[in-house]
Amino acid sequence: MRRLLRRLDGGERGQVMVFVAILMTGLVSVVGLVTDGGIVFSQRRDLQNAADAAALAGAMQVDEQAYRASGKVVLDERAAREAAAQYLQDEGDLDYSVQVSPAGVEVSVSRQASTSFLRLIGINGVDISAEASAAPRHGVAAAE
């Protein structure tokens, strides 16, 4: 009887190693996706911060002469466009557009977020984008 059990048991050696190898591959893949997902979300947040700051930099460009003459806040559109564009150029490798109107500044930015683990399967980057808008104002804004 023992001989029969040994013969049956002997053919299954190494099966656990195959099972562990398959599980480890899946585990490493999930960890890689989670890591790269966090990296991409972080880069997207940084891109949104850049868009917000550029829109605010543009919206701060108030036409002082018009304000002194009429008391109304009027956006200096040329200076607003230049301020927002300069801020985005200083940020580095971004594709951007700046739209300026008397009502405010709208900024759209995009770039490719880098990946680390996903490069192993041929995904070197992910396209990310952000938009922001800001209106000119003066004084202290009331809490809403």
C-alpha positions as CSV (number, residue, x, y, z in Angstrom):
1,M,0.0,0.0,0.0
2,R,2.8,2.4,0.9
3,R,4.5,1.6,-2.4
4,L,1.4,2.6,-4.3
5,L,1.1,5.9,-2.4
6,R,4.7,6.7,-3.1
7,R,4.3,6.0,-6.8
8,L,1.2,8.2,-6.9
9,D,2.9,11.0,-4.9
10,G,6.1,10.9,-6.9
11,G,4.5,12.2,-10.2
12,E,3.4,15.5,-8.7
13,R,6.7,16.9,-7.6
14,G,7.3,20.5,-8.9
15,Q,3.7,21.4,-9.4
16,V,3.8,23.9,-6.6
17,M,6.7,25.7,-8.3
18,V,4.7,26.1,-11.5
19,F,1.7,27.4,-9.4
20,V,3.9,29.9,-7.5
21,A,5.5,31.1,-10.7
22,I,2.1,31.8,-12.2
23,L,0.9,33.6,-9.0
24,M,4.1,35.7,-8.8
25,T,3.7,36.8,-12.4
26,G,0.2,38.0,-11.6
27,L,1.2,39.6,-8.4
28,V,4.1,41.5,-10.0
29,S,1.7,42.7,-12.8
30,V,-0.8,44.0,-10.3
31,V,1.9,45.8,-8.3
32,G,3.2,47.3,-11.5
33,L,-0.2,48.6,-12.6
34,V,-0.9,50.1,-9.2
35,T,2.5,51.8,-9.1
36,D,2.2,53.2,-12.6
37,G,-1.4,54.3,-11.9
38,G,-0.2,56.2,-8.9
39,I,2.6,57.8,-10.9
40,V,0.2,58.8,-13.7
41,F,-2.3,60.3,-11.2
42,S,0.5,62.2,-9.5
43,Q,1.7,63.7,-12.8
44,R,-1.9,64.5,-13.7
45,R,-2.3,66.4,-10.4
46,D,0.9,68.3,-11.1
47,L,-0.3,69.2,-14.6
48,Q,-3.6,70.5,-13.2
49,N,-1.7,72.6,-10.7
50,A,0.3,74.1,-13.6
51,A,-2.9,74.9,-15.5
52,D,-4.5,76.5,-12.5
53,A,-1.4,78.6,-11.8
54,A,-1.1,79.7,-15.4
55,A,-4.8,80.7,-15.5
56,L,-4.4,82.7,-12.3
57,A,-1.2,84.4,-13.5
58,G,-3.1,85.5,-16.6
59,A,-6.2,86.6,-14.7
60,M,-4.1,88.9,-12.4
61,Q,-3.1,91.1,-15.4
62,V,-5.7,93.9,-14.8
63,D,-5.7,97.0,-17.0
64,E,-4.8,99.5,-14.3
65,Q,-5.7,102.6,-16.4
66,A,-9.2,101.3,-17.1
67,Y,-9.7,100.4,-13.5
68,R,-8.6,103.8,-12.3
69,A,-10.8,105.6,-14.8
70,S,-14.0,103.5,-14.3
71,G,-13.5,101.5,-11.2
72,K,-14.3,98.3,-13.1
73,V,-11.9,95.4,-13.3
74,V,-10.9,95.0,-16.9
75,L,-8.5,92.3,-18.0
76,D,-5.5,93.4,-20.1
77,E,-5.8,90.6,-22.6
78,R,-2.4,90.9,-24.2
79,A,-0.6,90.9,-20.8
80,A,-2.8,88.0,-19.6
81,R,-2.0,85.9,-22.6
82,E,1.7,86.6,-22.2
83,A,1.7,85.9,-18.5
84,A,-0.1,82.6,-18.8
85,A,2.1,81.5,-21.8
86,Q,5.3,82.5,-20.0
87,Y,4.3,80.5,-16.9
88,L,3.6,77.4,-19.0
89,Q,6.8,77.8,-21.0
90,D,8.7,77.9,-17.7
91,E,7.1,74.6,-16.7
92,G,8.8,72.8,-19.5
93,D,7.7,70.1,-22.0
94,L,3.9,71.0,-22.3
95,D,1.5,71.3,-25.2
96,Y,-0.8,74.2,-24.3
97,S,-3.3,76.7,-25.5
98,V,-4.3,79.9,-23.8
99,Q,-7.7,81.6,-24.6
100,V,-8.2,85.1,-23.3
101,S,-11.5,87.1,-23.3
102,P,-12.7,90.1,-21.3
103,A,-14.4,87.6,-19.0
104,G,-11.2,85.6,-18.1
105,V,-8.4,83.2,-19.1
106,E,-8.8,79.6,-20.1
107,V,-5.8,77.3,-20.2
108,S,-5.6,73.8,-21.7
109,V,-2.4,71.8,-21.2
110,S,-1.3,68.2,-22.1
111,R,1.7,66.0,-22.1
112,Q,2.7,62.4,-21.9
113,A,3.1,60.9,-18.4
114,S,6.0,58.5,-18.1
115,T,5.5,54.9,-16.8
116,S,7.9,52.4,-15.3
117,F,6.5,48.9,-15.1
118,L,4.2,49.3,-18.1
119,R,7.3,49.8,-20.3
120,L,7.9,46.1,-19.9
121,I,4.8,45.5,-22.1
122,G,5.5,48.3,-24.5
123,I,3.5,51.2,-22.9
124,N,6.1,54.0,-22.5
125,G,3.7,56.7,-21.6
126,V,0.1,57.8,-21.1
127,D,-1.4,61.1,-22.5
128,I,-2.7,63.3,-19.8
129,S,-4.4,66.7,-20.0
130,A,-5.9,69.4,-17.7
131,E,-7.9,72.6,-18.1
132,A,-8.4,75.6,-15.9
133,S,-10.1,79.0,-16.1
134,A,-9.8,82.1,-14.0
135,A,-11.6,85.5,-14.0
136,P,-10.1,88.8,-13.1
137,R,-11.1,90.2,-9.7
138,H,-9.9,92.6,-7.1
139,G,-10.0,92.8,-3.4
140,V,-10.7,89.9,-1.1
141,A,-13.3,87.3,-2.4
142,A,-16.1,86.4,-0.1
143,A,-16.1,82.8,1.1
144,E,-18.8,80.8,-0.6
